[in-house]
Amino acid sequence: MASAPSNEETRKGNMWDLDQKLDQPMDEEAGRIQGMYKEKGSSWLVVLQLAFQSLGVVFGDLGTSPLYVFHNTFTHGVNHKDDVIGALSLIIYSLTLIALFKYVIVVLKANDNGQGGTFALYSLLCRHANIKTIANQHRTDEELTTYSRRTFEEHSLAGKVKCCLESFKINKNAILFLVLIGTCMMIGDGILTPAISVLSAAGGIKVDHPKMSTDVVILVSVVILVGLFSVQHYGTDRVSWLFAPIVFLWFILIGAIGAMNIWKYDSSVLKAFSPIYICHFFRRGPVSWVSLGGIMLSITGTEALFADLCHFPVRAVQLAFILLVFPCLLLAYSGQAAYIIQNPGHVSDAFYRSIPDSVYWPVFIVATAAAIIASQATISATFSIIKQALALGCFPRVKIFHTSKKFHGQIYIPSINWVLMILCITVTAGFRNNTQIGLAYGTSVVIDMMVTTMLMILIMLMVWRSNWILVFAFASISLTVELTFFSSIILKVDQGGWVPLVVAATLLIIMYVWHYGTIKRYEFEMHSKVSMAWILGLGPSLGLVRVPGVGFVYTELASGVPHIFSHLITNLPAIHSVVVFVCIKFLPVFTVPVEERVLVRRIGPKDFHIFRCVVRYGYKDLHRRDDDFEKMLFDCISTFVQRESIEYSDSDELSLDLEHQSTTRSITINTTDNGGSIYASSIVEITSSTSLDSLEHHHNNVKHTANQMGEDEVDFLNRCKDAGMVHILGNTITRARRDSGLLKRIAIDYIYTFLRKICTENSVMLHVPHESMLNVGQIFYV
């Protein structure tokens, strides 16, 4: 047998390489996607416009903190002027060190192509180290445009950290556990932020009407909250243009009122910019330590600032914070402190009492609107985080809707929305004051901040390759401040801090058990998958009657023949003429470009008509009904068949050796393991006695035959499509093995089984029409 040249072998390769050639996007488009955010930052006019727009999305939560910080700091009243100055100094340096230094300067740069939040950090780590617990990823996934990673030197610090994380399974689980804790705390923010923001804003009514009952304020707050959650399904696209002007006006008002109060009441509060007054504050003893819980509320919203980073470049957010948000907040807190020094008895409602009477009601209206906007941003961030957790197999299936055709990240989750509303109203009506809600809020936020710090240490070491001195400085400053706040808040767990801990513990159990069950189901499918030898032994008809039509068999396996298929053909006497194994998997990237989304390969010889389609999504992508999923799959298969015929005909190129006057051509059998492709063709050897004309004629005949074969198979596929398409899904029951431990049996047989019953069905998530759906029942013992 004559052998083809080495470069020809490389060019022809196996079928997977063919798939890669089929699905690779254009270089120009790839460069455009990778440089998207860089382009936004090229024009300062565009950056300023985006900085203004970011006010309504990113800074609402942080901007409404002046409504309740001093009230929660001095819950038992003010004893001395220096206490107020010391508290103000702590607020100033907390905003500087945490909000400005940690988040705006450092953490925002750790975004995943513009996406923020705990799972964005986790996705970066997963791309730079093999710590993803569900091993359905293939090396070709790393070739995606959005899959950016760097190589490690073996003896470098980053390489040692990577090796340490990958060496032990407990390290992978520890990072996942840390990410889940941060996610649970962020969901807790989605409950507590609307409660404390709306209740504090509505409390302004009582300032103007002192005799009004607290029940009226609670009722007004509940009505606002019900209205807020009830309109979530409309999305914010239609009214989002109002958000930025309202929040901008809010910052201007609180900054102007703060500056006026400094000039009017006591300009000596500016001494608080000296850190020496922090030491004076702590000389008060345990009382000052307990007050830290209220001061900590001044930096709530910084974690949401990172989580809400979506449609704005980092430079725009940084510019908005430095030029407007930061100075206005410093003026607002300083002005309140000046007022409290002169009016220590008004500390519980200092914000509204410090407002001039002439602008009281306009400020009240703007404050209420700003509180609603802050709540809206946190609710939207909660939806986004749950979507990311679901994509990575860490949350039960829930139905997700897009609320905007313009903005990719605006989604609505009905079941989560109503749960948040019930919990939010329960917290508001149950506590009846923002002191206990503030303690709960502070507990949730500070734990979330510490999780971000831990993940950022790994990011700086592995992704950024920062010097260990810089990493140590960042960790020391962040953890010193956060652990100090945490030590204060944890002392008041019984006064309200227990709420986020209970919510987080419940969510953590749900998410971890679901993830554990998902891993065990995937491991069972991998263990029970059918070998290719068994499929090939059945022959072209698979030992059954091949009826016209297309059968889409859904599986979690990206390679191999799933157990569901062998179970199906064992119990049914017929199977469709075309069988497509569909694997939908989510990767640790924020999005997969549409042109790179589907990989197609053939399983077995051509006359088997069996294909595999691997559909890849990022954690921000959503499998939507209007994508016309069936058509996308079928078009990709047709394109693959046509491309395959072109590759076959191109492989018939002739190699002439004029010196030896001999020409050879060979087409070898190509195979891939794990359910890959197998195709063969005849071997042709042509000697020097063959004329060049006959060679060219033979080449044209082979090319025409290959093209004709491709057209015939496409026609066959179209006829099968017209005959009908059926979606075959596994209706599995998961049970723990009899020899399993007690905890595993509780987790799988009760909690996981219960979650599978109440969560959205897989057919609904995939938008499979019921009239063309076939469920195959089976039991998994994990």
N, C-alpha and C positions, 0 to 999 in steps of 0.2 A: 504494500500500500504506500503510495506516495504521501509524503507529509507536507502540510501547508507551512508557509514561513511563520516564524515566531510572532512577527507583528500582526499577521493575519489571524493567528489564534487569539491574540489579545483583543483584536478588533471584534471578532465574532463572539468570543466569550461564552458565557452561559446565559440562560434566559433572564436571570435577574439583572445582568448588565444591560440587556435589551430593554427591560422595564425602566431602568434608570435613564437610558437615552430617550425613551418615550416621554417620561414625565419631567425631565429637566426643563426649567423655565429659561427664557431668554436672559442673557447676561445683563442686558440693558434694564429689563424689568427687575431683576434681582438687585441690581445696584440702586434702582429707584426706591425699592422697599427698604433696603438697609440704610439709605441716606435720608429717609423721610423726615426724621426729627432734626437732622442737621440742616436740611433745607429750610425748616420753619425758623431756625435760629439765625439764618443768614441776614435777614433784614430786621433792623431795629424797630422799624415801624410795625412790622408784623408781630414782633416780640411784645411790644407795648400793647397792641390790640389784644393779643392772647393773654397777657398779664391782667388786663382789665376783665376779660371774660372769666379768668380763673377764679376771681373773687367770689363769684356766685356758686362755685362748685367746691372749691378746695378749702376756703377759709371761714365758712359759716360757723362751724363748731367752735373753732378757736376764738372767733370774734365775739361770740355771745357769752364767753366766760365771765366778763366783768359784771354780768347780771347777778352772780351768786358767789363770787370768790370771797369777799370780805365777810359776808354773812356767815359762811361756813368756816372761816378762820377764827372769828371771835364769837363763837356761839354763846359764851357766857359773859359777853360784854368786854369793853376796853378798860384796862386798869391804868395805863400810863401812855403818854405820848410816844415814848421811845418804842413801845410795843408795835405801834402802827408803822413807824419808820422801819423797824427791823423786819416786819412782815412785808412791807413794800420792797425792801432791799432783797429779800428772798425771792419775791415775785420777779423782780428785774433780772436777777442772775439765773433764775430757773428758765425764763424765756430766752435769755442769752445763750446759756449752755446747752439746753435741751432743744428748744424750738429752732434757734438760729444755728448753733454750731452742729449739733448732732443731726437734726433732720434736714434742715434747709441746705446746709453746706455738704454734709457727708451722705446721709441715707438716701436722699433723692437721687444721687448719682448711681445708686445700686438698682435703679429701675430696670425692668426687663423689657427693653424696646418701648419704653414709655408706660409700662404697666407697673403699678406699685402694689404693696401689701405683702403679707406674710408668705403667700404662695408664690409670689413673684420671686422672692428671695430663695425659696425652696427650689423653684424651677432652675434658677441659676446654679445652685449647688448640684442639682441632679445632672446638669449638663457637663459639669466639670469633675464629677466623681460618680462612680457607680453606686449610688445610695438609694435609687428608686426601688421600692419593694416589689412591685409587679414587673417581672422581667419579660415583657412582651415587646421590648424595643430591639430594633435591628440596626446594624451599622449604617445602613442607607439612610436611616432617620437623621443621622448626624450630618448628612449632606444637604439638609434643607437650608433655604436662604435664611430663615429666622433662627437656625440652630447654630449659635455662635459659641465657640469654646476655644480654649488654648491648651497647648501641650505642656507637659511638666518635665522638668529635668529630674532625674531619679533622686539625686541627693539634695535637691533644693528644699527649702522650708515648705513650699506649697506641695511638692511631691510627697514629703513625709506626712503632712496632714492628710492628703488624699489617701495615701496607703493606710494610715491609721483608721480612717473612716470606712474604707472598703474591707479591711481585714476581718472585722467582727460584726456579726449580724446585730448585736446589741447596740452598736453605734448607729447603724441605720435606723433602728427602731427608736432610739433616743432622739434623733433629729426629727423624725416623723412625729413623735410624741410632743416635742417642743413646738413644732409647727401647728399641731392640732390645738395645743393649749392657747397659743396666740390667736388662732382662728376663733376659738370659743369665746375668748375675751372680747374680740372685735365684734362678734355677734351680740355679746352682752352690751356693748356700746350702742348697738342698734336699738336696744330696749331702753337703756337709761338716758341716752342723749335727748330723745324727744320728751321724755318725762321731765327731766330737770330744766331743759331749755324753755319748754312751753309753760311749765308751772311757774318758773321765775319771771317770765315775761308777763303772764296773766296776773301775777301778784301785784303789778303796778296799779291795778284797779283799786286795791285796798288802800294804797297810799293816799289817793285822792278822796276815798270814801272810807275813813277809818272804822266806822261802825258796821261795815259790811262783814257778813259772816265768812269764815274760811271755807265753808261748804260751797259758797257761790263761786269762789276762785277755783275750787276743785272741779265744780260742774263746768265752768267755762273751759278749763284746761282739757277735761275729758271730751267736750264737744269739739274742740279744735283738733284733738288727737284722732277722734273718730272720722272727722272730715278729712284729715291728712291721709290716713291709711285708706280711706274709701276711694280716693281719687288716684291711687297709685297705678291702677290698671290703664289710666290714660297716658301715663308717662309724663316726663317733664319737658319734652321737646317743644310743645306748644307754648309753654310759659317760661321756659328757661331763659329767654331773652330778657325777662324782668329781673332775674336773680342778681346778675352782676351790678346793675344800677342801684338796687336796694341795698345790697351789702356794701357797695362803695359809699352810698349815703350814710349807712350806719357807721362805718369807720370814721368818716368825716365828722359826724355828729359827736361820737364819743370822744374823739380827739379834741375837737373844739371845746366841748363842755369840760373836759379834763383840764385843758390849758386855762380856761376861764376860772375854774375852781382853784387852781394853783395860785393864780394872781389874786383871787378874791379872798381866799381863806388863809393859806399858810404856805408860802414859797419855801419854807425850810424843809419841806418833804424831799426836796431835791438832794438833800444830804444822803438819801437812801442809795444813791449811785455809788457810794463808798461801801465796800464790802465789810468794813469794820462794824457796821451796825447789825450784820448777821450774827457776829459774836455776841454783841450786846443782847440780841434777841434770845439766844440760847442760854444766857445767864438766868433767865426766868425759871429754869429748871424743867420739870416734867410737863408743866403747862404749855411751854413753848413747843415741846416735842409733839404733844397731842395736836397742836394747832397746824402742824405741817400738812395734815390731811386736807384742810381747806386751801392752803397755799398751792398744793399740788394741782388743784382744779384749774389753776391759771394756764397750765400747759396741756390740759385735755383738748383734744382736737388735733394735736400734732401727729398722732398715729393715723387719724382719719385723713390728715393732710397727705400722708404718703399713700394710704389705701385708695384715695380718690384720684391720684395722679393717673390720668388716662388719656385725655385728648389735648393735653398741654405740654409743651416742651419744658424741660427742667429750668432752663434759663428764664422763661416767662414766670414760672411760679416763684423762683428766687427773687426776681425783680419786684414782683407784687408784694412779697413779704418784706423785703428790705426797705422799699420806698414808701409803702403805705401801712401795711398791717403792723409791723413791729413798732414804728414810732407812735402810731395812734393808740396801740394797746398800752405803751409806756405812759402816754399822756393820760389815758383813761384811768389807769390804776393810780397814778400819782395824784390826779384830781380827786378821786374818791378818798384817798388817804388824807389829803388836805382837808376835805370836808369832815371826815370822821374825827380828826384831831380837834376841830372846833365844835363838833356835835357828836360826842362819843355815844350818846343814847340812841342815835339813829343808825347804828352799824348794821342792824338787821335788814334795812331797806335803803342803804346809803346811795345806791345807784339812782333810784327814782327821786329821792329827796334832794339830791344834788343838782337836779335838772331845774333850770329857771321856769317859773310858772308860765311864761309866755309861749314856751315851746314844749310844755309837758306832754300834751296829747299827741302832737305830731311825732315826738320821740317814742311815745308808748306804741303808736301804730307801727313805726319802723322797727321797734324792738320786737314786737310780736311777729312781724313779717320775717325778720332776720332769724328768729328762733324757729319758725316753720321751715325756712330754707336750710338752716343747719340740720334740722331733723331729717329733711328730705335727702340731704347729702349722705347722712349716716345710713339711712334706710337703703338708699341705692348702693352704697358700699357694701352693706350686708348681703344684698342680693348678689352682687358681683363675687364676693368671697365664697358664698355658698355654691355658686356656679363653678368656681375654680376647684373647690373641694370635691364637688360631684364629678368633675372631669378627671380628677386624679384618683377616683375610686374611694373617697373618704367621706361620702355623704350619701344617704339613700336617694333613689331617683325621685325627682320632683319635676313637675311640669313647668317649663320656662317659656316665656313669651318675649318677643322683641317689641318694644314700644316706640321705636324710632327707625325709620329707614335711612336717616342721615347719620346717626351716631350708632356705631357698632356695639358699644358697651352698655346701652340703656336697655335693661331687661326688667321683667316683672315676674315674680314667683308667687302665685296666689296663696298657696298653702302657708308659705313662710310669712307672707304679709299679714294674714289674719292671726297667726300665732304671735307675731310681734305686737300687733295691736292689743290683743288680750293681755299679754304680759305687761305691756307698757301702761295700759289703763289700770291694771291690778297694782303695779308699783305706785302709780300716781295717787290712786284712791286709798291704797293701803298705808303708805307712809304719811301722806297729807302735808308734808313739808319737805323742802329741798335740802335740809340738813342731812337726814338719813339717806336720801337719794344721792347726795353728794359723796357720802362715805362709800356707798356702793359703787358709784361712778369712778371714784378715785382708785378703788381696789382693782377694778377691771382695767383701767387705763395703765396703771403702773406695772401690772404684770405683763400686759401686752408690750410695753416699752422694754422691759427686761428681756423678753423673748426676741424682740428685734435686735437688741444689743448683742445677744448671743449669736444670732444668725449673721449679723454684720461682721463679727470677728472672723467667722469662717469665710465670708465673702472677701474681706480685705486680705486674708492670707492666701486663698486659693484662686480667686478671680482677679483681684487687682494686683496681687504679688507685692503688697505694701511691706515696707520695712517693719520689723517686729517692734521697733520703738514707737512708730506711729500707731500701730495696732494697740500696743500697751497703753499709750496716752489716751486714745479714744475709749478703750474699755474702762480705764481707771476713772476718767471724768464721768462717763455715762453711768456706770454702775454705782459710783459713790453717791451721786445725786438720787438715782432711782432706788437704791437700797435704803437710803435715808428716809425717803418718802414712804417706802414699803413698810419699814419698821414702825412708822407712826400709824399708818392706816391699819395694819394687821392687829393693832391693839384694840381697834373699835369694830372688830368683826361682828360682835353681838349687837351693834347699834345700826346695822344696815349693810356692813361689808360682806355679810353672809350671802346676800342675794346673788351677786355675780358668781360667787364660788359655787352655789347650788346649781345655777343655770349652766355654768361652765362644766361642772362635774357631770350633769345630765347629758349635755351635748358631747362631752368627751367620750362617755360610755357609748353613746349612739354611733359616733363617728369611728371610734376605734374598733368596735365590734363589727360594724359594716365593712370596714377596710380589712379586718381579719378574715371575715367570711368571704370577701371577694378574692383575697389571696388564696385561701384554701380551695375555692371553686376553680380558680385558674390552675392551681397545682394539680387538682384532680383531672381536669381536662387535658393537661399536658401529659399526665401519666397514662391516661386511657385513650390517647389518640391512636388512630389506625395507621399502620405502616403503608407505604406506597406499594410494597410487594403484594399486599392483599388486594389493593385496588387493581393493579395490573393483572393479577390472576383472574379477575372476573371477566376480562375481555371487554371489547368495545361497548357491549350492551349492559355491562356490569352484572350480567347474569339475570337481568330482569327485562321487562318490556319497557322500551323507551317511548313514552307518549309525547306528542307535540307540546311544546311549552318551555318556559324558562323557570327554573327553580332556584331561588335565592336562599341559600342556607347560611343563617347567621351564626357566627362563632366568635369566641374571644381569642382564638388561636391565629397567629399571624403566619404559622407554618404547620404542615401536617394536616391530615384529614381528621376532623372532629368525631368524637364518639357518637354524637347525635346522628351523623350521617349513616354510620354502620347500624345503629339502632333502627333507623328509619327503613333502610332497604332490607333489613332482616325481617321486618314485620309487614312490609307492603310489597306487592308483586310488581310494582311499576315505579318508574322514576322519569323525570322530565328529560327531554332530548338534550337540553342544555342545563348544566348544573354550575352554579356560581357560588363559591364559598366567600362570604362577605365578613370581613373582620373590621369592626369600627374601633379604633383605639385613639386614646388621647396621649399626646406627647408633652414633655415639660418645656413647651414653648408657648408664647402668648397667642400665636396664630400660625396656621399653615396656609400659605398662599393657595388659591384655588387651582392654579395650574400644576401645583406639586402635591395635590391632596390625595390622588388615587394612584396606587400601584397595581398593575395587572400582570399576571403570569398564567401560563397554561400548566395544568396538571395532567400528566400522561400524554399519550399520542394524540394527534389531531382528531382522529375519529372518535375519541372519547367525548369531546366537546365539554370538558370540565375546566373551569377557570377559577382563579382566586383573585379577589379584589380586596386590597388593604386600603381602607379609607382612614386618613389621618387628620386629626383635629388638634388644635391648641386649646389651652384652658379658657381662652376668650371666645373661641369659635362656638357656634351653636348649630346643631343639626336641625334645620328648619324644613317645614313642609313645602314652602314655595321654592325650595332648591330643586324640586323635581328629582328626588334621589334616584328613582328607577331610571329615568332618562339619562342621568349623569353616568350611572354604572354601565348601562347598555352602550352609550356612546363611547365610553372608555374601552370597553371590550371590542367594539367594532374597529376603533382606531388601532388597537393593539393587533388585531388580526391583519389589518391592512399593512401595518408597519412590519409585522412579522414576515409577510410575503415579500416585502421590499428588501428586508434584510437577507432573506433567503436567495433572492435573485441577484443581489449585489455580491453575495458570497461566491458567485460563479465567475468572478473576474479571472482572467487568464494570466498565467505567469510564463513568459517566453524567455527562453535561454538561447540567445542567438548563437553563442559560441558552440554549444553542444547540440543546437537545433532540436531541442526537445521541450515539450510543454507538458506540465502536469497540473492536475486539479484534484482536490479531494474535499469532500464534505464529511466530517466526522460526526459521530453520535455525541450529542451534548446532553449532559444530565446535571441535575442539582439535587442535593440532599434535602431531607425534611419536606417532602411534598413539593419538590421543585418541578422542573419541566423535563420532558424526555421527547426528543424528536430525532428522527434519523432520515438519511437519504442515501442514495446509491453512491458508490465510488466510481469515479471515471478516471481512467489513465489514458493519456493521449501521447503518442510517440511522434517522432520527427516525420513520419510518413504522412501525417495528417496535414492537409493544406491549411493555410491561414484563413481562406474563405470558409472552409468547412468548420473551422474553429469559431469564427464569427457567427456563422449560421447556427451552430450548436448553442452558442451563448445566447443568441436572440430567442431561440426556441425555449431554453430553460427559463429565461426571464419571462417570456410570455406565459409559459405554463404556470410559473409561480404566481404571477399576477392574477391569472385566471382562477387558480385555486383559492386565492384570497378573496376574490369577488364572489366565488361560489359559496364560501363559508359565511361571508357577510349576508348573502341572500338567505342562506339557511338560518342564520341567527334572526333575521327580520321575520321570516315565516314563523319561527318559534315564538317570537315576541308577539306577533299577531294572534297566535293560538292562545296566549294567556300567560301571565306571570304569577307565580305563587311564592309567598314569603314563608319560609320554614324556620320557626323559632323553637328553642328548647324551653319547655315548661317544666323546670326542674324543681325538685324538693331536696333541700340540703339537710342532712342529718349527721350528727357526730357518731363516730364509730363507738361500738360497745366498750372498747377498752380505753376510751377517752377519760380524762380527768373530770372532776365535778365542774370546775370553772369553764372548761371547754364545752361541756354538755349544756350548761346554762346559757353560754354565749351563743352557741349555734342552734340548739333545739328550741330555745325560747326567745331570746332577744333578736337574733338574726332572722329567725322565721317570722316573728311578729313584724319586724321592719319590712320584710319582703311582702307581707300581706297588705300593709297599709300604704306602701310606697306606690308610685305610679308604675303601671305595667310597662315592660320593655317595649311592647308593640306600640304603646302610646308615645313613648320617647322617640321611637324610630319613625313615627307617623306611618305605620303599616296599616293599610286599609283592611278592615275586618273581613270583607268579602273575599279577600285573596290571601288570607293568613292560615297557616297550618301549624298547630302546636304539637310538639313531640314530647311526651311525658317521660321523665326518667328521674331516678333518685341518685344523688351524690352522697356518698359516705366519706366524710373528710376527717 
